[in-house]
Amino acid sequence: MAQRYQALSVFFAVFAFSFLSPSLCHSQGISSKTQAQIEAIFLKLEESHGIDAAYKNLAFYRIRDVVFDEIEEGEALRFLAFLKVFSQEINKYPAGFFRKGGLFKVFFVKKLFFENQPAQGIYRHPEGYMLFDIYRSFGNELAQRHGIHHEIFHMIDTTMPADPQDPWGSFNDPGFVYEKQGRWHGARNKVNYFAPHQLGFVTDYALVSTVEDKAEVYACLFVPAQSRLIHKWQREDPILAKKIARLKGLIQQYSSEITPDFWQQGLK
């Protein structure tokens, strides 16, 4: 399921819907230096994690319910900035992590939409395609990093066998029902003013469904500032504490290299 545009109010992050004017980008073609940097990162992603990445000549790939524009040459510097962030986040994972997940291709694009909804990132199964919009959340690196891990969780979720006895839903308050669109409804969170009103959730978008709830907690765990924050919240939020523990256990089942020590290192 695609990650739609979301407000990470928990972390004081405001996602930008607008696309920046082309006049803000370089009007010239890609310089040899920039091209070399892009190619070097692509090569490293392939060698270290088996990730095949692309940002041009994408006309061959038609993905259902997904539309986007290709990045133009004059936007190469903007793309390179996002690519560096992406590479840093990918390097947090063990070498074979993505091969196991069946990730076939990563596309970097702009004006990304899923079913007419703007999206920062999308993962499509069974094609094994992951797409990221380099402009969505531009200027908010925290949100970009979060969005990368959110889509990675969707890859994991489609790979792991379904658990008919998954206790996740039972962690929530009795009577809680996931909504089509999670939003505040007046009341504030008892633990943290900036969190969603419902205990046990880290963002408004987590209120949408079980899988998006898991993806949001997962993404927070991989971004140090957010990880420290939700671990602080869990001290007074037993629902969130159960979700964090459950998710860490699931991820260790998925990749034995992601041990408790892994999370401790990630909090630095």
N, C-alpha and C positions, 0 to 999 in steps of 0.2 A: 504494500500500500504506500502511496506517495506521501511524503511529508509536505503538507501544505504550509503556506506562509503562516507564521505564528508569532505571538508576542511573548518573548521570554521576560515577562515582567518580574519574575523571580530574581533575575540577575540584572535588573535595570537596563535591559537591552531593548532597543526599539528597532524592529526590522523595517527596512525601507521598501515600499512597493514600487517606487518610481525607478525608471531606468535613467542613468546618468547621460547627459548630453554627449554626443560624439565629439563635440568641441573640446571636452575635457580630456580626450584621449589624443595621442599623437596621430597626426594626420598622415604621417609617412609610413612606409612599409616597415616590416620587421627588420631591425638592425641585425647584423651578423652576430653581435655579442648576445643580444636577447634571444635570438634563435638558438644559439649554442647553449645558453642556459636552460632553455625549455627542453631541448633534446637531451641534455645531460640528466635532468630530473626524470624525464621519461625513461631513459635507459636504466637509471638507478631503481626506479619503481619496478621495472621489469625484472632486473637481476635479483633484487632483494626480496620482492614479494610476488613476483609473477603477475603483476598488473599491467595489462595492455591499455594504454591511454591514448586518446585522440581528441583533437579539437578542430580539425578541418577535413574537408571531403567526406562529410557525414551523410550526404544525400542517399547513399545506399541503405542506410539504416532507418527503417520506418517502424516506429514503436507505437503500439496501439494506445490511443487516448492521450498521447504525449506530443506536444508541439514545441519547437524551439527555433532559434536562429543561430547560425554559426558565428563564432567570434571572427571579427575582421582583423586584417593585418594591423591597422592603426590602434587596435586595442591590445596589442601584444604585451605591453608593460602591465596593464591591468590584469591580464590573464596570468602573467608570471608571478605577480604578487599573490594571487589566489593559489596558484600551483605550489608555491613555497609553503603556504599554510597547509595545504592538502598533504604534501610530502612529510611535513613534520608530524602530522597526526597519524599517518600510515606507519611511520617508523616506531610508533608506540606498540605495534603488534608483532607477535612472533612471525618468523619468516614464512611458515606454511599456512598461516591463518586464512588467507584469501583463496588459495588454491582449494582448500577444503570446502570453502563456501561456494565454490562454483562461480566466482565472479569472472565473467568472460571479458568485459570491456567497460572502461570508464570514459565517459564523454564529458568534456567541458564545453559549455554552451552559454547562451544568453537568452533572455525572454522565454524562460522555461515555464510551461504550463501543463498541468494534468487535469483533464476534464474541465477545462476553462478556469481552473484555479491556479493562481501563480504558485510556484514551488521553488524552494531553495535547492532541494534535492529529490531524486526519485530513484527507487530501485525496482526493476522489473524482473519478475520471475515468470517463466523458466528461462527467459532469454539470457539472464545473467548480466544485464546491462545496469549500470549505475550512472546517473547524470547529475551534474551540478551546474547551477547558474552562477557565473563568476560575478555578476552584478548584484544579485539579491543579497542583502545584508552587507553590501560593500561599506567599509568604514567601521564595521562592527566585527572585529576579528573573533571575539568571544562567541558570537552567534554563528559565524562561519564554522568554527571548530566543532561546536555543538552539533550543527547540522550534518557535518561529515559523519560523525559517529552515530547519529540517529539513523542514517541510511544504512550504515554498516550493520546495525542491529537488525534491520529488515532482511538483510542478506542472511544473517544467522538464523532468524526466525523461520525462514523458508527452508533451511537446511536441517534443522533439528527435528526429530520425530515429534509429532503432536502428543501431548500428554493429556489424556482424557480426565485425569485427576489433578490437573494443575490447580493449586490452591489460591492462585493470585486473586481472583475475584472475591474469595472469602475473607481476604485481608481487609477489605473496605468496610465502612460502616454499614450496618444492616439497612437494607432498603435503597442503598445507592445504586443508580443505574447509569452506565456510561451514556453520554449524549452524542448526537451527531456533530455538534459543535460545542466544545467546552468553553464556558464563559463564566465570569463572576456573576453572582446574583445578589449582590448587596452586602452580605455578611463577609467579614474578614477572617482570615486564618488566625487561630488562637495562638499559634506558635510564632509565626513570622508574618508581619503585616504585608510583605510583598509577595507572599506565596498565594496560590489559589485558596479560595475560602474553605475547600474541603480538605480535611486532614488526610495525609497519605499521598499527596500529589505534589510534584515539583514545578509544574507549569500548567497553564490553562489547557494547553493542547493535550496534556495527558488525560484530561477528562473525556476525550473523544471516544476512546475504545481501550480494551485491554492491551492490544498490541502497541498502540501509541503510548500508553502509560509506561509500558516496559521500555520502549525505545527512548523515552524522555529520561527515565532514571538512568538507563545505560549510558546515554550521551553525557549526562552530568558526571558520571563516574570517571569518564575519560578526559574531562577538562578540569585541571587542578583547582581553579578558583571555585567552580561549581561543586566539585567533589567535596571540598572542605565545607562548603555551605550546607549541603544536604546531610553530611555526616553530623554537622552541628544540629540541624533540625531534628534528626532522628532521636536525639536524646529526649526530646519532649513529644515525639510523634511516633508511637509504637507501630502504627500502620506502616509508615515509611520505613521504619527499622526492619520490619518483616520483608518488605519489598526489596530493600537493598540486599539483605542477606540471601533471599531467594535468587535474585538475579546474579549475584556473585557465584552462587553455587551452580547455577545453570551454565554460566560462562566457563567455569572451570571444567565442567563436564564436556563442554564443546572443545576447549583447548586446555590441555593439562598444564601448559606453561603459564597460564594465567592463575597463579596461586595467590594466597593472601599477601605474600611478600610483594607481588606485582602491584597490588592496590596500594600498599604502603608507599612504594616508590613513586606511584602516580600522584600521591598527595603532596609531594614536595614542591 
